[in-house]
Amino acid sequence: MSRLRLAGVAVLAAALLSPLAPATASAAAPHLSLVRDTWRSFDAMTVPETGMPADNIGGDLDPATRSEYTSPTNIGSYLWSAIVAEDLGVISRRELVSRTKKTLSSVARLQRHPASGQFYNWYDPATLERLTTWPEDGSVVHPFASSVDNAWLAAALMVVRNAVPEARTQAQELLDPMDFAFYYDPRGRGPDVPAGLMRGGFWDSPPPQCSLPGNYTGVGPEVYYTCHTYGSFASETRMISYVAIALGQVPPAHYFAPWRTFPDTCDWAWQEQKPSGEFVDYLGVPVFEGHYTYRGLKFVPTWGGDMFEALMPDMFVPEVRWGTNSWARQHSVYVRGQIEHGLNDAKYGHWGFSPASNPAGGYREYGVDAMGLDGPGYTSDQEKTAVDVGFEGCREAQPLPSSYGDGVVTPHAVVLALPYQPRAALTELAKLRRDFDAYGPGGYYDSIAVRSGTVARRYLALDQGMIMGALGNLLGDDILRDAFTKGGAEEHLRPVMAMEEFNLPRRQ
């Protein structure tokens, strides 16, 4: 998105977010009420003694309802949200620096994998201990280093070192040992492709589930990798690629190794629909530039058909500016597909589908099944109403659903859409407050089942972090993108992004 258009959307948001402000919001800047309230949830989630956020907290923000676990992604979400809060005047510079330094000091005390410098997936935010027993049910936790969770923390550290120079040394000292080449399987696409794929992560001792012993860097002992690599590019997992390329740890050609869609032959007929496209060569890597079609819209599918996968990496990498023939053709159309599903296909009267709290309890993936690569797909309702449009010549189509059930929407999905469909997104945010008890002391509750009216009254650090990040870029002139891209991203990542052309129309 151009700076001019970004400024225009920000003005629109400032004007139209005003009706969303709670009665107690400051009259001086009512459009910042959502930022203030969302930040309040982070303040409540954070353990004062360690500066570490919990994974989630109850809707009344009672500290007693903080979860007893946190992850690298949650820590990253808190760090970049604090930067947004300071930039938009919610907290002072002094408070930002104090909070950031305290959190980074605690991160430095966390146990991590020695050879790779990667963090494990779950810690106690109060004691900083690595979890080996799940606090909610006592089940065994096999410590795991997740490539995508570490990427979100690394992205936050990259932002901190540029946006908070007072904490630059601390951030850099934490970032320097993080080696994402540890996940990089150079033969992940096959022996004849000159770029590989990223593993989902590894355990440092044999787990009960499928694993592959190995060590791609040869530094330290063997680990036990996940049996899967990340082969879908239009997913949140592309953040691993962005970080690893920006840090100079994997070749830039890796950008082209994950699939946009999988090919259109029967060997790949498990995917949601038969794509249209053709192979194109970039830096010696064969890329099938394919697209799906849903309700007349052509787009590159995510894995599950949800907004988090589509747009969270865009909070840090200026995909529309750097990918003028790729992501610039994708994001707005993808959001339109979600709107089409919610309003005109499923007829929920609402839209915004992404993994979130299940209003019936727990956590679940939600999405638009037809917009995801995965055959079973993420569904948009509690009843898991799926579609199967078939794969011409390989798999017969099944009858389309005659109706959908209790659709579940999540406000973070709508906020992520603000830069690309601003009027529709602002209208949806207003409707959620009008139609449901969807807003609490920490901003929007995590999800709403729109037909039953059941609301998941809790706050998740990840989802609140997406709201803060998206609003920070929108109202703060791309603050997170500018901080992330200084240095290696500009040098190593921007050139490969500029090469690609998605198989999508310039205008739809």
C-alpha positions in Angstrom: 0.0 0.0 0.0 1.3 3.5 -0.9 2.0 6.0 1.8 -0.7 8.2 0.4 -3.3 5.5 0.4 -2.2 4.4 3.9 -2.7 8.0 5.1 -6.2 8.0 3.5 -7.2 4.8 5.2 -5.9 6.1 8.5 -8.0 9.2 8.2 -11.0 7.1 7.4 -10.3 4.8 10.4 -9.9 7.8 12.7 -13.3 9.1 11.6 -15.2 5.9 11.5 -13.7 4.2 14.6 -15.2 6.9 16.7 -18.6 5.3 17.1 -16.8 2.2 18.3 -15.4 4.0 21.4 -16.9 3.0 24.8 -18.6 5.7 26.8 -15.5 6.1 29.0 -13.1 6.7 26.2 -11.2 10.0 26.0 -13.0 12.5 23.9 -9.7 13.9 22.7 -8.9 10.9 20.5 -11.9 8.5 20.4 -10.5 6.7 17.4 -7.7 5.4 19.7 -10.0 3.8 22.2 -9.6 0.4 20.6 -5.8 0.7 20.9 -6.1 1.8 24.5 -8.5 -0.9 25.5 -6.5 -3.6 23.6 -3.3 -2.5 25.3 -5.1 -2.7 28.7 -5.5 -6.5 28.1 -1.8 -6.8 27.6 -1.1 -4.9 30.8 -3.4 -7.3 32.6 -1.9 -10.4 31.0 1.7 -9.4 31.9 3.3 -10.8 35.1 4.7 -7.6 36.8 7.7 -9.4 38.3 9.0 -10.8 35.0 7.4 -8.6 32.4 6.2 -11.7 30.6 2.8 -12.0 29.1 0.5 -14.9 29.6 -1.0 -16.7 26.7 -4.5 -15.5 27.6 -6.6 -13.9 30.3 -10.3 -13.9 31.2 -12.6 -11.3 29.9 -12.8 -9.3 33.1 -9.0 -9.0 33.1 -8.7 -10.4 36.6 -5.0 -11.4 37.0 -6.1 -14.6 38.7 -7.4 -15.7 35.3 -4.0 -15.4 33.5 -2.9 -18.6 31.9 0.1 -20.3 33.5 1.9 -20.6 30.1 3.3 -18.4 27.4 5.2 -18.9 24.1 7.7 -17.1 21.9 4.9 -15.7 19.8 3.1 -14.3 22.9 6.3 -12.6 24.0 6.8 -11.1 20.6 3.2 -9.9 20.4 3.7 -8.1 23.7 6.9 -6.4 22.6 5.6 -5.0 19.3 2.3 -4.0 21.0 4.2 -2.0 23.5 5.9 -0.2 20.7 2.6 0.6 19.1 1.1 1.8 22.4 4.0 4.3 22.9 3.9 5.5 19.3 0.1 6.2 19.5 0.4 7.9 22.9 -1.1 5.3 25.1 2.0 4.8 27.2 5.1 7.1 27.7 8.5 6.5 26.2 9.9 5.9 29.7 7.3 3.1 30.3 8.0 1.5 26.9 11.7 1.4 27.6 11.2 0.0 31.1 8.8 -2.6 30.0 10.9 -3.7 27.0 14.1 -4.0 29.1 12.4 -6.0 31.8 10.9 -8.4 29.3 14.2 -8.8 27.4 16.0 -9.5 30.6 13.5 -12.3 31.4 13.8 -13.7 27.8 17.6 -13.9 28.4 16.9 -16.2 31.3 14.8 -18.7 29.3 16.3 -22.1 28.6 16.8 -22.5 24.9 18.3 -25.1 22.5 22.1 -24.5 22.8 23.2 -25.3 19.2 20.5 -23.3 17.4 19.7 -20.6 19.9 16.0 -21.4 19.4 13.5 -21.0 22.1 11.1 -23.8 23.2 7.4 -23.4 22.8 6.1 -23.2 26.3 7.3 -21.5 29.4 5.8 -20.4 32.8 5.6 -16.6 32.6 5.9 -16.2 36.3 8.9 -18.6 37.0 10.4 -18.6 33.5 10.7 -22.4 33.7 10.5 -24.4 30.5 7.3 -26.4 30.8 7.4 -30.2 30.8 3.9 -30.6 32.4 0.9 -28.8 31.0 -0.5 -26.6 33.8 -4.1 -27.1 32.9 -4.3 -30.9 33.0 -0.9 -32.3 34.1 -0.2 -33.9 30.8 3.4 -34.4 29.6 4.9 -31.7 27.5 7.8 -32.8 25.2 9.8 -29.6 24.7 9.6 -28.5 21.1 11.2 -25.6 19.2 8.7 -24.3 16.7 10.1 -22.6 13.6 7.2 -20.2 13.1 6.9 -19.3 16.8 10.6 -18.5 16.9 10.1 -16.4 13.7 7.5 -14.2 15.4 9.8 -13.6 18.4 12.8 -12.9 16.1 10.6 -10.4 14.1 9.8 -8.7 17.4 13.4 -8.5 18.3 14.3 -7.0 14.9 11.6 -4.4 15.4 12.8 -3.6 19.0 16.4 -3.0 17.9 15.3 -0.3 15.5 12.3 1.2 17.3 13.7 1.1 20.8 17.4 2.0 20.5 17.6 2.1 24.3 17.1 -1.7 24.3 19.0 -2.4 21.0 21.9 -4.2 22.6 19.7 -6.5 24.6 17.6 -7.3 21.6 20.6 -8.0 19.4 22.2 -10.2 22.0 19.0 -12.3 22.0 18.7 -12.4 18.3 22.3 -13.2 17.4 22.3 -16.9 18.5 19.0 -17.6 16.7 19.9 -19.8 13.7 16.9 -20.5 11.4 19.1 -22.5 9.0 18.7 -25.2 11.7 15.2 -25.8 10.2 16.2 -25.5 6.6 16.0 -28.8 4.6 17.9 -27.9 1.4 16.3 -31.0 -0.3 12.8 -30.3 0.9 11.5 -29.7 -2.7 13.6 -32.5 -4.1 17.2 -33.1 -5.1 17.0 -31.2 -8.4 15.5 -27.9 -6.9 18.2 -25.4 -5.8 16.3 -24.2 -2.7 14.7 -26.1 0.1 11.9 -25.8 2.7 11.5 -25.2 6.4 10.7 -27.9 8.9 7.9 -27.2 11.3 10.3 -27.5 14.2 12.2 -30.1 16.3 12.5 -31.9 19.6 15.9 -32.4 21.2 14.9 -35.9 22.4 12.7 -38.5 20.6 9.0 -37.6 20.9 6.0 -40.0 20.8 4.8 -38.7 17.4 6.4 -38.9 14.0 9.9 -37.4 13.8 13.1 -37.5 11.7 16.5 -37.5 13.3 19.0 -35.1 11.7 20.9 -31.9 11.9 21.0 -29.6 8.8 23.7 -27.4 10.1 26.0 -30.1 11.6 26.4 -27.9 14.7 25.7 -29.8 17.9 24.0 -33.2 18.4 21.1 -34.6 16.3 17.6 -33.3 16.9 14.3 -34.8 15.9 12.6 -32.8 13.2 8.8 -32.8 12.4 8.0 -35.1 9.6 6.4 -32.2 7.7 7.9 -29.2 6.0 6.0 -26.0 5.3 5.1 -26.3 1.6 2.4 -23.6 1.4 3.6 -20.1 1.0 0.5 -17.9 1.4 0.4 -18.8 5.1 1.7 -17.3 8.3 4.6 -19.7 8.1 6.1 -17.5 5.3 7.3 -15.4 8.2 10.0 -18.0 8.8 11.2 -17.5 5.3 11.1 -13.7 5.7 13.1 -13.7 8.9 15.7 -16.3 7.7 16.3 -14.5 4.4 16.5 -11.1 6.1 19.1 -12.4 8.5 21.1 -13.9 5.7 20.8 -17.4 7.1 19.2 -19.1 4.0 19.6 -18.2 0.3 17.1 -15.7 -1.1 16.0 -18.3 -3.7 14.3 -20.1 -0.8 11.5 -17.4 -1.2 10.3 -19.4 -4.3 10.5 -22.9 -2.9 7.2 -23.1 -1.0 4.2 -23.7 -3.3 1.7 -20.9 -4.2 -0.8 -23.6 -5.2 0.2 -27.1 -5.7 0.3 -28.3 -9.4 -2.9 -29.1 -11.4 -2.3 -32.8 -11.9 -4.0 -35.8 -10.2 -0.9 -36.3 -8.1 -2.0 -33.3 -6.2 -5.8 -33.9 -6.2 -6.0 -33.9 -2.4 -6.0 -30.1 -2.5 -9.3 -28.2 -2.2 -9.8 -27.5 -5.9 -8.0 -27.8 -9.2 -5.9 -24.6 -9.7 -5.4 -22.7 -12.9 -1.8 -21.7 -13.6 1.6 -22.5 -15.1 5.2 -23.1 -14.1 7.5 -20.2 -14.0 11.3 -20.3 -13.2 12.7 -17.9 -10.6 16.4 -18.2 -9.8 16.3 -21.8 -11.0 13.4 -22.7 -8.8 10.3 -24.0 -10.6 7.2 -22.2 -9.2 3.7 -23.2 -10.1 2.0 -19.9 -10.3 -1.6 -21.0 -9.7 -4.8 -19.6 -8.3 -8.1 -20.7 -7.0 -11.5 -19.2 -7.8 -14.3 -18.6 -5.3 -17.5 -16.7 -6.1 -15.8 -15.2 -9.2 -12.7 -14.0 -7.3 -9.2 -15.3 -8.2 -6.6 -15.6 -5.4 -3.7 -17.6 -4.1 -5.1 -19.8 -1.3 -3.8 -20.0 2.2 -3.6 -23.4 3.9 -6.8 -23.2 5.9 -8.7 -20.2 4.3 -8.3 -17.8 7.2 -7.2 -14.2 7.7 -4.4 -14.8 10.1 -2.5 -16.9 7.6 -3.2 -14.4 4.8 -2.3 -11.1 6.5 -0.3 -11.5 9.7 3.2 -11.5 8.0 2.1 -8.3 6.2 2.2 -6.5 9.5 6.0 -6.6 9.2 6.9 -6.9 5.6 5.4 -4.3 3.2 4.1 -7.0 0.9 2.0 -4.7 -1.3 4.9 -2.2 -1.8 7.6 -4.8 -2.4 5.4 -7.3 -4.3 3.7 -5.0 -6.7 2.8 -7.9 -9.1 2.1 -10.5 -6.4 0.8 -9.5 -3.0 -0.6 -6.2 -4.3 -3.0 -8.3 -6.4 -3.8 -10.7 -3.6 -4.6 -9.1 -0.3 -7.7 -7.0 -1.1 -9.2 -9.8 -3.2 -8.6 -12.3 -0.4 -10.5 -10.1 2.1 -13.3 -9.7 -0.4 -13.6 -13.5 -0.5 -14.1 -13.6 3.2 -16.7 -10.9 3.0 -18.5 -12.8 0.2 -18.5 -15.9 2.3 -19.9 -14.3 5.4 -22.5 -12.1 3.8 -23.6 -13.7 0.6 -22.7 -17.4 0.7 -23.1 -18.6 4.3 -25.4 -15.5 5.0 -24.3 -15.0 8.5 -24.6 -11.3 8.3 -21.0 -11.0 9.6 -17.6 -12.0 8.4 -14.0 -12.3 9.6 -12.8 -16.0 9.9 -9.5 -17.0 11.5 -8.3 -19.4 14.3 -9.5 -18.1 17.6 -11.1 -19.1 20.9 -14.0 -21.5 20.4 -17.1 -19.8 22.0 -18.0 -23.3 23.3 -14.7 -23.6 25.0 -11.1 -24.2 24.0 -9.5 -23.1 20.7 -10.2 -23.9 17.1 -9.3 -23.1 13.6 -11.9 -21.2 11.6 -11.7 -20.2 8.0 -13.4 -20.3 4.6 -13.0 -23.8 3.5 -13.1 -23.0 -0.2 -10.3 -20.5 0.1 -7.8 -22.9 1.6 -5.5 -25.5 0.1 -6.2 -28.2 2.7 -8.8 -30.6 1.5 -10.6 -31.0 4.9 -10.1 -27.3 5.4 -10.9 -24.9 8.2 -14.7 -24.3 8.3 -16.5 -21.1 9.3 -19.2 -22.6 11.6 -19.4 -24.7 14.7 -21.0 -27.5 12.7 -17.9 -27.8 10.5 -19.9 -27.4 7.3 -17.4 -28.2 4.5 -17.3 -27.9 0.8 -15.8 -30.1 -1.9 -15.9 -28.6 -5.4 -13.9 -31.5 -6.8 -10.8 -31.7 -8.9 -11.7 -31.9 -12.5 -10.6 -35.3 -14.0 -9.5 -36.6 -10.6 -12.1 -36.2 -7.9 -15.9 -35.7 -8.2 -17.5 -32.6 -6.7 -19.9 -33.0 -3.8 -23.1 -31.0 -3.5 -22.6 -27.6 -2.1 -24.0 -27.0 1.4 -27.6 -25.8 1.3 -27.0 -23.8 4.5 -24.4 -23.1 7.2 -24.7 -23.3 10.9 -23.4 -21.1 13.8 -20.7 -19.1 12.1 -17.8 -17.9 14.3 -16.1 -14.6 13.5 -13.1 -13.1 15.3 -12.5 -9.3 15.5 -8.7 -9.7 14.9 -9.5 -10.9 11.4 -11.6 -7.8 10.7 -8.9 -5.5 12.0 -6.3 -7.2 9.8 -8.6 -6.4 6.8 -8.8 -2.7 7.6 -6.1 -1.5 5.1 -7.6 -3.5 2.2 -11.4 -3.1 2.7 -11.6 -0.2 5.2 -15.3 0.7 4.9 -16.4 -2.9 5.0 -14.1 -3.7 8.0 -15.2 -0.6 10.0 -18.8 -1.4 9.3 -18.3 -5.0 10.5 -16.6 -3.8 13.7 -19.5 -1.5 14.4 -22.0 -4.3 13.7 -20.3 -6.7 16.1 -20.7 -4.1 18.9 -24.2 -3.4 17.9 -25.4 -7.0 17.6 -23.5 -8.7 20.4 -22.0 -8.2 23.8 -18.7 -8.3 22.0 -16.6 -5.6 23.7 -15.1 -5.7 27.2 -12.5 -3.8 29.3 -9.7 -5.1 27.0 -11.3 -4.4 23.7 -13.1 -6.9 21.5 -13.6 -10.3 23.0 -11.8 -13.0 21.1 -14.7 -14.5 19.0 -18.5 -14.5 18.5 -20.7 -17.3 17.3 -23.1 -15.1 15.4 -26.3 -17.2 15.2 -26.4 -18.3 18.8 -24.8 -15.0 20.1 -22.3 -17.0 22.2 -19.2 -14.9 22.9 -15.8 -16.2 23.9 -15.1 -13.7 26.7 -11.4 -13.9 26.9 -8.3 -12.3 25.4 -5.5 -14.1 23.6 -2.0 -12.4 23.4 -1.6 -13.5 19.8 -4.9 -12.2 18.6 -4.6 -8.9 20.6 -1.1 -8.6 19.1 -2.6 -8.7 15.6 -5.0 -6.0 16.5 -2.3 -3.8 17.9 0.1 -4.5 15.1 -2.5 -3.7 12.3 -3.7 -0.5 14.0 -0.1 0.5 14.7 0.8 0.4 11.0 -2.5 2.0 10.0 -2.5 4.9 12.5 1.2 5.1 13.1 2.5 5.4 9.5 3.8 1.8 9.1 5.8 1.8 12.4 6.3 -2.0 12.6 7.0 -2.4 8.9 9.6 0.4 8.9 11.3 -1.0 12.0 11.4 -4.6 10.7 12.7 -3.8 7.2 15.7 -1.7 8.0 18.9 -3.6 7.1 18.8 -7.2 6.0 15.1 -7.3 4.8 15.6 -4.4 2.4 18.9 -5.9 1.1 18.0 -9.6 0.8 14.2 -9.9 0.7 13.0 -7.0 -1.3 14.7 -8.0 -4.6 13.2 -11.5 -4.7 9.8 -10.2 -3.8 10.0 -7.8 -6.7 10.7 -10.6 -9.2 7.5 -12.5 -8.8 4.2 -12.2 -10.7 1.2 -14.1 -9.3 -1.2 -15.6 -11.8 -3.9 -13.1 -10.9 -5.6 -10.3 -12.8 -4.3 -6.8 -12.1 -7.8 -5.7 -11.2 -10.8 -7.7 -10.0 
